[in-house]
Amino acid sequence: MITLHHLNNSRSQRILWMLEEIGIDYQIKRYLRDPQTMLAPAELRQVHPLGKSPLITDGELTLAESGAIIEYLAERYGDWLLPAADSPERLRCRYWLHYAEGSAMPPLLLKLVFDKLRSAPMPFFIKPIARGIANKVSQAFISPQLKLHFDYLESQLSERDWFAGDAFSAADIQLSFPLEAAAARGVLNNHPRLSDFLQRIHARPAYRRALEKGGAYDYAD
């Protein structure tokens, strides 16, 4: 049986959703972030050396990385979530599986880091310098990158309902996390198609079941 090593408020929520969409038996092993550092607990290192979630175990297999997990689950248990082999939609699906973490998430992570830098405790004489650096980096790099990527994602839904094509696919599950993170940080305020996409995935029965089973997840409405 598949075991999902599930960390609260993390990317593993979309793996839980994936498992619910497929409809196979699985079990959840839960882990909680440290309330001070918000890091994953050390116990996860007993499953994988990096000690991060999501992780799944399936028999003798231990697999990390959201894109790899989603592709594995789709190919082995839920091929209806993958477009037909050798089709343009299949290539698009593969592209989004890599794009979500490789391109969309880095500027969001930078925004999180530099936003925290502005309010981090530090000596009073350092605060103006730190805030000045954070503001300059945000204005010169982070904000333009966020606009570039999320305008691009918005444009991709202008001629199709879902990211790989006309049918819901694994690509939409993979892209859910960066889009939910972007919405939580106010990045999607002028992106109606992406906001509509989030409303549609949040209404899916499998998504709602995953929320009930997964516990705290700040990125869902």
N, C-alpha and C positions, 0 to 999 in steps of 0.2 A: 504493500500500500504506500502511496505517496505521503510523505510528511512535509508540510510547509513549516519552516522555522520562521515564525511571524513576529516582527517587531512593530510595536505600536507606532502610529504616525510615520509610516515609512513606505518605501516602494513595494514592500511585500503585500500591501493591500491590493494592488492590481493583480498580483499572482493569485491571491485568494479569489478575486473576481473572475479571473481566467478559469480557475478550477470550478467555480460555480457555473460559468457559461458552458463548460464541457459536460458537467454533470457526472463526474466520476467520484468514487469513494476516495476520501483523503482524511488525514488527521492534521490537527494544528498543534504545534508546540509553541507556546507563547513566551516572549521575552519583553521586558520593559526597559525603556531608556532610563539612564541615571537622571533623576530630577534636577540635578545641579548642572551637569555637563551636557545632558541630552544625548550622550553617546550610548551605543549599544553595550550591553553587559558583556563581561569577559567570557561568559559561558558559551557564547556563539563561536569562540575560537576553538572549542572542542569539536565543532562540526566542520569548520573551514578556517584555515590559518588567518584569513583577513578579518574574521569576526564580524562580518557585516551581513545584513539582511537585504534582499531576500535570498534564501537558500531553500532548496528542496532536496530530499533524499527519496530515491525510488529504487528499492532493493539495495544493490551494492553501489548505486550511482549517487554521488553528491554533486549538485550543480549549483553554481552561483551565477550572478549577472542576470538582470531582468530580461534582456533581449534573448539571451541564450535559453533561459527557462521557458519563456513564452513560445519560442520557436520549437523547442523540444516537446512541450506539452501539446502544441497544435499538431505537429507531425505524427506523434505517437498516439494521441488520444482524441484529438478534436480537429481533424483535417478540414472540417467545414469552415473553420476560422482562417483558413489559408485559401487564397484564390487559386485557380487552376494552374498547374505547373506549366512553365514556359509562356505564361500569358503576361501582357504588360502589367496587369494588376498584381501578379505575383512579384514582379520586380519592384513595383511601387511599395508593396507590403514589406519586402525585405529592406528597402531603403529606409522606411520609417522606423523599422525595428532598430536600425543603427542610429538614425538621426536623433531620436528622442533623447538619448543619453550623450551621444557624441557631439551634438551641436546645440540642441535646445536647452539642456540643463546647465552647461557652464556659465552663461551669463546670469541665469537665475541664482546659481550658487554665489557668484560674485556679488550680486545685489544683496543677498542675505548677509554675507560677510561684512560688506561695507556699511550696510544699514546698522548692523550691530556695533560696528566700530564707532559710529557717531554717538551712541548712547552708552558705550562701555565705561565702567568706572576706571578713572585714571587721575593722576595729579592735575589740579586745575590749570596749571601753566602749560600742560601738554594738550588739553582738550581743543583749543583753537587750531593747533597744528594738525591734530588727527582729523578733526572735522573738515579742515580745509583740504587735506589730502583726499579724504573720502568723497567730498563734493566734487573735486576736480576729476577724480577717476570715474565717478558716476556720470558726470556730464560729458566727459570726453570719450568714454568707451562703453560703459555698461548700458546706459540708456539708449544710445544709438544701436547697440547690438540687440537689445531687447526689441526695439522697434523693427529692426531689420528682420529678425526671425519670426516675430509674431504677426507682422504684416504678411510675410511669406506664407505662414501657416493659414492665415485668414484667406488668402487668395486661393489656396488649394481646395477650399470648400465652395468655391463659386460655381463650379460646374459639376459637382458630385456631392452625394450625401455623406460619404465616408472617405477616409483618407486614401485607401487603396483603390476605391472605385464605388460602385453603386451599392455594394453589400458590406455590412459590418464585418470586420476582420480583426485578426490579432494586432494589426497595426494600430487600431483605435484603442485597444487596451494598453498597448505600450505608450502611446502618446498621452494617455489620460493623466499620468502623474505630472509631467511638465506643464500641461495646460491647467490642471488644478492648482499647482503651485503658483503659476502666473496669475490666475484669478485671485488667489488669496493675497497676492502682493500688489494688486491693483493694476496689473499690466494689461488686462483684457478689457478695460473700460470702453475702448473704442473699437472693439472687435466683435460685432454682433454674431457672425457665423460661428466663431469659436465659443462664444457664450451659449449659443443655441446647441452646439455640439455637447457641451457639458450638461446641459439640461436633459438632452436626450439619453446620454449614457447613465446619468443619475436616475433616470426613470426605469431603466431596464430591471426586470425582476431579479436577475442574477446579481446585479450590482447591489440592489437593496439587501439581498440575502447575505452577500459578502460583508456589508457594513454591520449587519446584525451579529455575524460570527466573529468579525475582526476586532471589535472594540473601538477605542478612541481613534479617530482619524479626522484631523482638523481641516482637510482639504475638500471634504464633501459637504454639500449644502443639505 
